[in-house]
Amino acid sequence: MSALLLALGAGAVIGLALGALGGGGSVLAVPALIYLLGFSPVGATTASLVIVTLTSVTALVAHARDEHVSWRTGLLFAAAGIGPAMLGGALAGRVPAGVLTAAFGVVAGAAAVRMLRSGPAAEGVVTVRPGRAAAAGAGLGTVTGVLGVGGGFLAVPALVGVLGMRMRDAVGTSLLVITVNSLAALSTRAGTVETLDWAVVGPFVGAAILGAWDGKRLAVKVSGRALQRIFALVLLAVAAFMLIDALV
């Protein structure tokens, strides 16, 4: 199968995840770029940040239109994560490929387990504690910078489990966090962006953006709890694959 078709197929799936779940796109993008399209781990994390940033902006607009974005909480998360994301991005190139792969699997697995164990999201008004939001945002920023992910697959569980936000609002708000954190991490990787294979990355981005719109429509039809479980199961599968690859 040609690289173009693989890029289009993977991009559509990742866009669907971002649009419906507010995360998971980057945690799927990195292994797709490595195992399907032959990118190096460092190149894959950089390409993933480009793909997820552009796709997240598209999905964010759609969720904001339906008033499912908590701007205050999202900006608090994002502001706390900018510095750590930039620092992590600068350090990422010094981390061995095997360590990056294993760390990716561990973080994804931990996030999945947390989501499976958490109860239904609150349906009332949520009181956001600035200290907790800032601490969680800093942690997400660090993960974004080092592992090249937008952080949505951790932001959604944090917004739901730590801050008690409703699932649909967490999905929309996480897209804001993903966009800001990814841009901060990309600012430290300007040199590697220029070396990307844009004949692959371009179609990947286009398919992901179209998939994000379909994902947004899917989110309206599926319950928040069902989305949460689907999200967690996808993360577990990816985590297991990445850990096996790193250890073998």
Backbone torsions as a table, in degrees:
resi	resn	phi	psi	omega
1	MET	NA	136.5	-175.8
2	SER	-69.9	156.8	179.6
3	ALA	-61.2	-34.1	-179.5
4	LEU	-63.9	-46.2	-179.9
5	LEU	-65.3	-39.5	177.7
6	LEU	-63.2	-41.6	179.8
7	ALA	-64.3	-42.1	179.5
8	LEU	-64.6	-44.5	-179.6
9	GLY	-65.6	-46.2	179.9
10	ALA	-65.3	-39.9	179.5
11	GLY	-61.9	-40.7	179.7
12	ALA	-63.3	-42.7	179.4
13	VAL	-65.0	-42.4	-177.8
14	ILE	-69.3	-39.4	175.6
15	GLY	-62.9	-40.1	177.5
16	LEU	-59.2	-43.1	179.3
17	ALA	-63.9	-44.1	-179.6
18	LEU	-65.5	-43.2	-178.6
19	GLY	-67.3	-39.2	-176.5
20	ALA	-86.8	-35.7	-170.7
21	LEU	-111.2	-11.0	-179.1
22	GLY	72.0	12.4	-179.3
23	GLY	179.7	178.5	-179.8
24	GLY	93.2	-20.3	-179.7
25	GLY	-62.6	-48.1	-177.4
26	SER	-71.3	-34.6	179.4
27	VAL	-70.1	-20.3	173.0
28	LEU	-91.3	-30.9	-177.2
29	ALA	-65.7	-42.7	-176.1
30	VAL	-61.3	-52.7	177.7
31	PRO	-64.1	-32.6	177.5
32	ALA	-63.5	-42.8	-179.6
33	LEU	-67.5	-35.8	-179.0
34	ILE	-75.8	-52.7	-169.6
35	TYR	-87.8	-26.5	-179.9
36	LEU	-98.0	-33.9	-171.5
37	LEU	-115.1	1.3	171.5
38	GLY	76.5	19.7	177.1
39	PHE	-74.5	151.8	170.6
40	SER	-72.7	160.3	178.3
41	PRO	-55.5	-42.4	179.7
42	VAL	-68.3	-43.8	178.1
43	GLY	-63.5	-37.2	179.8
44	ALA	-66.2	-40.4	-179.4
45	THR	-67.8	-36.3	177.2
46	THR	-68.4	-47.4	178.7
47	ALA	-61.0	-37.9	178.7
48	SER	-61.2	-40.6	179.2
49	LEU	-63.2	-40.6	177.9
50	VAL	-63.3	-49.0	-177.6
51	ILE	-61.4	-48.1	-175.0
52	VAL	-70.8	-35.3	178.1
53	THR	-60.9	-51.3	-177.3
54	LEU	-66.0	-39.1	179.9
55	THR	-70.5	-38.3	-178.5
56	SER	-65.0	-38.2	177.9
57	VAL	-59.9	-43.1	179.5
58	THR	-62.3	-48.1	-179.0
59	ALA	-67.4	-34.7	-179.9
60	LEU	-61.2	-41.9	-179.9
61	VAL	-59.0	-43.3	-178.6
62	ALA	-66.0	-43.1	-179.9
63	HIS	-69.7	-36.4	178.9
64	ALA	-65.6	-35.2	179.0
65	ARG	-61.7	-32.8	178.7
66	ASP	-92.5	9.5	176.6
67	GLU	60.5	41.6	176.1
68	HIS	-111.2	28.9	176.8
69	VAL	-122.5	122.5	174.6
70	SER	-91.7	96.5	-171.7
71	TRP	-64.6	-39.8	-177.9
72	ARG	-62.7	-48.7	-179.6
73	THR	-65.9	-43.9	-178.9
74	GLY	-62.1	-43.1	179.8
75	LEU	-68.8	-33.1	176.2
76	LEU	-64.8	-46.3	175.3
77	PHE	-57.3	-50.6	-174.3
78	ALA	-64.6	-43.5	-178.7
79	ALA	-60.8	-40.6	-179.8
80	ALA	-69.5	-24.0	-176.0
81	GLY	-94.2	-9.6	-175.0
82	ILE	-61.8	-51.1	-179.4
83	GLY	-60.7	-52.8	177.6
84	PRO	-58.9	-35.8	179.2
85	ALA	-64.8	-41.9	178.6
86	MET	-66.6	-41.7	178.6
87	LEU	-64.4	-44.9	178.4
88	GLY	-61.9	-39.9	178.6
89	GLY	-62.9	-37.4	178.9
90	ALA	-69.0	-30.2	-177.5
91	LEU	-87.8	-17.5	-171.9
92	ALA	-57.8	-38.3	-177.6
93	GLY	-66.9	-15.6	-178.8
94	ARG	-92.3	-6.8	-177.2
95	VAL	-90.0	130.4	178.9
96	PRO	-58.4	148.6	-176.2
97	ALA	-58.6	-41.7	-179.3
98	GLY	-64.0	-37.2	178.7
99	VAL	-67.7	-41.2	177.5
100	LEU	-59.8	-44.4	-178.8
101	THR	-63.5	-46.3	-179.3
102	ALA	-64.7	-42.9	179.4
103	ALA	-62.5	-39.5	177.8
104	PHE	-58.2	-47.1	-179.4
105	GLY	-63.8	-42.1	-179.3
106	VAL	-63.5	-46.8	-178.1
107	VAL	-64.3	-44.0	179.3
108	ALA	-63.5	-42.1	179.2
109	GLY	-64.2	-41.1	179.5
110	ALA	-63.9	-41.0	178.8
111	ALA	-64.8	-40.0	-179.4
112	ALA	-64.4	-45.0	-179.8
113	VAL	-62.0	-41.2	179.7
114	ARG	-61.4	-41.6	-179.0
115	MET	-69.3	-37.4	179.3
116	LEU	-67.3	-32.0	-176.9
117	ARG	-86.8	-19.5	-177.4
118	SER	-74.5	151.5	179.1
119	GLY	-81.6	179.9	178.2
120	PRO	-58.2	145.8	-179.6
121	ALA	-69.2	151.6	-179.9
122	ALA	-66.2	148.1	179.9
123	GLU	-108.5	-5.8	-179.1
124	GLY	-92.8	-165.6	178.3
125	VAL	-75.1	132.8	-176.5
126	VAL	-99.7	131.4	174.6
127	THR	-95.1	116.6	-176.3
128	VAL	-91.7	125.5	176.2
129	ARG	-89.9	115.7	-175.2
130	PRO	-55.8	-39.9	-178.6
131	GLY	-62.2	-44.5	-179.8
132	ARG	-68.7	-39.9	179.2
133	ALA	-64.4	-41.6	-179.6
134	ALA	-66.6	-41.8	179.7
135	ALA	-63.6	-44.1	178.2
136	ALA	-64.7	-39.1	179.4
137	GLY	-63.3	-39.0	178.7
138	ALA	-64.8	-41.0	178.0
139	GLY	-63.9	-41.6	178.6
140	LEU	-64.5	-38.7	179.0
141	GLY	-62.7	-39.8	179.0
142	THR	-62.7	-45.6	179.4
143	VAL	-63.1	-40.7	178.8
144	THR	-59.5	-47.0	-177.2
145	GLY	-66.3	-44.9	-175.0
146	VAL	-76.3	-45.4	-172.9
147	LEU	-94.8	-6.5	176.9
148	GLY	73.2	28.7	179.9
149	VAL	-114.4	155.7	-178.8
150	GLY	-69.4	-24.9	179.1
151	GLY	96.9	-2.2	-178.2
152	GLY	-65.1	-32.8	-179.6
153	PHE	-69.7	-13.6	170.9
154	LEU	-104.6	-30.4	-179.5
155	ALA	-64.9	-41.7	-179.0
156	VAL	-61.1	-50.2	176.6
157	PRO	-61.1	-35.9	179.8
158	ALA	-67.1	-44.0	-179.7
159	LEU	-66.1	-36.3	-179.8
160	VAL	-80.9	-51.8	-172.1
161	GLY	-80.6	-37.9	-176.7
162	VAL	-88.2	-43.0	-175.5
163	LEU	-101.9	-6.8	176.3
164	GLY	72.4	25.3	-179.1
165	MET	-76.9	148.9	174.6
166	ARG	-63.4	147.1	-173.8
167	MET	-57.3	-46.3	-177.0
168	ARG	-64.4	-38.2	176.8
169	ASP	-69.8	-35.4	178.1
170	ALA	-64.7	-39.3	178.9
171	VAL	-60.5	-50.1	-179.4
172	GLY	-65.7	-43.0	-177.9
173	THR	-66.6	-36.0	-179.8
174	SER	-62.9	-30.1	179.0
175	LEU	-64.7	-34.2	175.2
176	LEU	-65.8	-43.8	179.1
177	VAL	-62.8	-43.9	-179.9
178	ILE	-58.6	-46.7	-176.3
179	THR	-60.7	-49.3	-176.8
180	VAL	-67.8	-45.7	-179.4
181	ASN	-63.3	-40.5	-179.3
182	SER	-66.3	-40.5	177.4
183	LEU	-63.4	-40.0	178.7
184	ALA	-64.1	-43.8	179.7
185	ALA	-66.4	-38.7	179.8
186	LEU	-64.9	-29.4	-178.4
187	SER	-62.6	-22.9	178.9
188	THR	-94.5	-0.5	-176.6
189	ARG	-120.6	28.2	-175.4
190	ALA	-56.5	-39.1	-178.9
191	GLY	-64.2	-38.1	-178.1
192	THR	-78.5	-25.2	178.3
193	VAL	-62.1	-39.0	-177.6
194	GLU	-65.1	-24.3	-176.9
195	THR	-92.0	0.2	-178.5
196	LEU	-67.9	152.2	176.2
197	ASP	-84.1	95.1	-173.9
198	TRP	-72.9	-16.1	174.7
199	ALA	-67.6	-21.9	175.9
200	VAL	-98.7	-45.2	-176.2
201	VAL	-65.4	-38.8	-178.9
202	GLY	-59.0	-55.9	177.1
203	PRO	-60.7	-34.5	177.7
204	PHE	-59.0	-47.1	179.9
205	VAL	-63.7	-45.4	-178.9
206	GLY	-59.7	-45.1	179.1
207	ALA	-66.1	-36.4	179.9
208	ALA	-66.2	-39.6	179.5
209	ILE	-64.3	-44.5	177.3
210	LEU	-63.7	-39.9	178.5
211	GLY	-64.2	-33.3	-179.5
212	ALA	-63.1	-36.3	178.5
213	TRP	-67.1	-39.5	176.7
214	ASP	-66.5	-37.4	178.2
215	GLY	-63.6	-36.8	177.9
216	LYS	-62.6	-41.6	178.3
217	ARG	-66.8	-35.7	177.6
218	LEU	-64.9	-37.8	-178.7
219	ALA	-62.1	-29.4	179.6
220	VAL	-71.6	-30.1	-173.9
221	LYS	-91.5	-17.2	-175.1
222	VAL	-111.6	141.0	-178.4
223	SER	-65.3	153.4	179.4
224	GLY	-58.5	-41.1	-179.8
225	ARG	-65.7	-38.9	177.8
226	ALA	-64.9	-41.6	176.9
227	LEU	-60.3	-41.1	-178.9
228	GLN	-61.7	-43.0	-179.3
229	ARG	-69.7	-41.8	178.0
230	ILE	-60.3	-46.4	179.5
231	PHE	-56.2	-47.9	-177.6
232	ALA	-64.4	-41.3	-178.9
233	LEU	-66.8	-38.5	176.5
234	VAL	-63.0	-43.2	179.6
235	LEU	-62.7	-41.1	179.5
236	LEU	-61.9	-43.0	179.9
237	ALA	-62.3	-45.7	179.6
238	VAL	-64.8	-42.6	-179.6
239	ALA	-60.5	-44.9	-179.8
240	ALA	-61.6	-44.3	-179.1
241	PHE	-61.8	-46.0	-177.8
242	MET	-65.4	-41.2	-179.8
243	LEU	-66.5	-41.6	178.4
244	ILE	-61.3	-44.0	-179.5
245	ASP	-64.1	-38.3	-178.2
246	ALA	-70.5	-31.6	-174.1
247	LEU	-90.4	-24.6	-176.6
248	VAL	-78.8	NA	NA
